[in-house]
Amino acid sequence: MDRTMNRPPSPSSAVGDNDLKDAVARKGSLVQTFKAVAWSFLGIRRSDGYAQDVSKLNPLHVIAAGLLAAAAFVLGVWWLVNWIVASGVAQV
């Protein structure tokens, strides 16, 4: 009986290792990354455009751009509400 068949795979031979390294090595531009994030915020994107984004963009850059865009959106809404309340249009 061969004992190597019962051993769990080593962490270095995991299936997703090369996939993750390949994904992080992608060099999409900053403009492409923010365009992809903006499309995802709107919720409209063609499947072929999505496939291009997945193949070209670094996932870590997309996460960072998404967090920055979300923070900008929250700060923008906060500023807008403060401006409306301060202008006297909305009576509090």
C-alpha positions as CSV (number, residue, x, y, z in Angstrom):
1,M,0.0,0.0,0.0
2,D,1.4,3.4,-1.0
3,R,1.4,5.8,2.0
4,T,1.8,8.9,-0.1
5,M,-1.8,8.6,-1.2
6,N,-3.1,9.4,2.3
7,R,-1.0,12.5,2.9
8,P,-2.7,15.9,2.8
9,P,-1.3,18.2,0.1
10,S,1.4,20.6,1.3
11,P,0.5,24.3,1.5
12,S,2.9,25.1,-1.3
13,S,1.1,22.8,-3.7
14,A,-2.4,24.2,-3.1
15,V,-4.4,24.7,-6.2
16,G,-5.1,28.4,-5.7
17,D,-1.5,29.4,-5.0
18,N,-0.6,30.1,-8.6
19,D,-4.0,31.7,-9.3
20,L,-3.5,34.2,-6.5
21,K,0.1,35.0,-7.5
22,D,-1.0,35.5,-11.1
23,A,-3.9,37.8,-10.0
24,V,-1.7,40.0,-7.9
25,A,0.9,40.3,-10.7
26,R,-1.7,41.9,-13.0
27,K,-0.9,45.5,-14.0
28,G,-4.2,47.2,-14.7
29,S,-4.1,51.0,-14.9
30,L,-5.5,53.2,-12.1
31,V,-8.1,54.7,-14.5
32,Q,-9.2,51.2,-15.5
33,T,-9.5,50.2,-11.9
34,F,-11.6,53.2,-10.9
35,K,-13.8,52.8,-14.0
36,A,-14.5,49.2,-13.0
37,V,-15.3,50.3,-9.4
38,A,-17.6,53.1,-10.7
39,W,-19.5,50.6,-13.0
40,S,-19.9,48.3,-10.1
41,F,-21.3,51.1,-7.9
42,L,-23.9,51.8,-10.5
43,G,-24.6,48.1,-11.0
44,I,-24.5,48.1,-14.7
45,R,-21.8,46.3,-16.6
46,R,-21.7,44.1,-19.6
47,S,-20.4,40.6,-19.1
48,D,-17.6,41.0,-21.6
49,G,-16.5,44.2,-19.9
50,Y,-16.6,42.3,-16.6
51,A,-14.5,39.5,-18.1
52,Q,-11.9,42.0,-19.3
53,D,-11.7,43.6,-15.9
54,V,-11.2,40.3,-14.2
55,S,-8.5,39.3,-16.6
56,K,-6.6,42.6,-16.4
57,L,-7.0,44.2,-13.0
58,N,-5.2,43.4,-9.8
59,P,-7.8,42.4,-7.2
60,L,-6.0,44.2,-4.4
61,H,-6.1,47.4,-6.4
62,V,-9.8,46.9,-7.0
63,I,-10.4,46.4,-3.2
64,A,-8.4,49.5,-2.4
65,A,-10.3,51.6,-5.0
66,G,-13.6,50.3,-3.8
67,L,-12.8,51.3,-0.2
68,L,-11.7,54.8,-1.3
69,A,-14.8,55.2,-3.5
70,A,-17.1,54.1,-0.7
71,A,-15.4,56.5,1.7
72,A,-15.8,59.3,-0.8
73,F,-19.4,58.5,-1.3
74,V,-20.1,58.5,2.5
75,L,-18.3,61.8,3.0
76,G,-20.1,63.3,0.0
77,V,-23.5,62.4,1.4
78,W,-22.5,63.7,4.8
79,W,-21.3,67.0,3.3
80,L,-24.5,67.3,1.2
81,V,-26.7,66.8,4.2
82,N,-24.7,69.3,6.3
83,W,-24.9,71.8,3.5
84,I,-28.7,71.4,3.1
85,V,-29.3,71.7,6.8
86,A,-27.0,74.7,7.1
87,S,-28.6,76.5,4.2
88,G,-32.0,76.5,6.0
89,V,-33.8,74.7,3.3
90,A,-34.5,71.8,5.7
91,Q,-36.0,72.9,8.9
92,V,-34.7,70.8,11.7
